[in-house]
Amino acid sequence: MRSYSLLAPAKINLYLEIIGSRADGYHELTMIMQSVDLSDRIDCEPTVQTSFASTATIRLCPAIDRIWLIVPPF
């Protein structure tokens, strides 16, 4: 199986307003966004588990490592 490494570009919300609800549970939004020269790198590799772990290093602050365990709702 194949592994992937992707970049997720960052943005800053300069303005964000919830203007309504949708039948599917999401919200209608009005927003003004600005892209910035930052991104997250997402590394994906195959597994037989039904959950995954995510590790992040925040480089704008003193070295902070966090690990989240996320279990999809089945």
N, C-alpha and C positions, 0 to 999 in steps of 0.2 A: 504494500500500500504506500501511498505517496504522502509526504509531509509538505506543509505550506508555511510560508512566512509572508505576512501581509502588513502593510502600513495603514493605519486608520488616522486620517488627518484630523487635527484639532480645529475647533472654532470657538469663538466667544459670542455669547448671546448679548447683544447690546440692548435689545428690547425683547420681551417675551410676554404675551398676553394670551390667556385661555379665553377663547371667544364662544365656546360651546362644547357640548358633549355629542358623541356619535353613538349610534345604536350598538356598535361593536365594542364599546368600552373605551375607545380612544377619545382624544379631545381635538377639536379644531383650534388651531393656533395662528396668531399673527406674530411674526418675529423679524428682527433685523439681526443678521449674523455677520461676523467678520472672521475670515480664515486667518490663522496664525502659522508661523513656521515651526510648528511642533507636531508630533504624531506619536501614537502608540504603535509598537510592533507586536503583532499577534502571531504566535507560532502555534500551528495546529498539526497534530500527528494522530494517526489512527490508534484506537484502543478498543478493548472489548468491554470496558466498564460503561455503566449507564449514567455516570456523573463525570465531572471534570474538575481539575484544579487550575487555578489561575494565579500566577505570581507576578507582581508588579514592583518595579523600582521607581520611585519618584525622584527624578534627578534635579528638580528645582529646589528641593529641600535637602537637609542633611539626609544621608542614605537611610531610607525607610523601605523596608521590604514587608509586603503584606501577602498573605495567602488566603484565598477564598475557596471554599468548596461549594459548588453550585450543583444542585440536583434538579433536573428538569421535572416539571409536573406531569406525571403519567396517570 
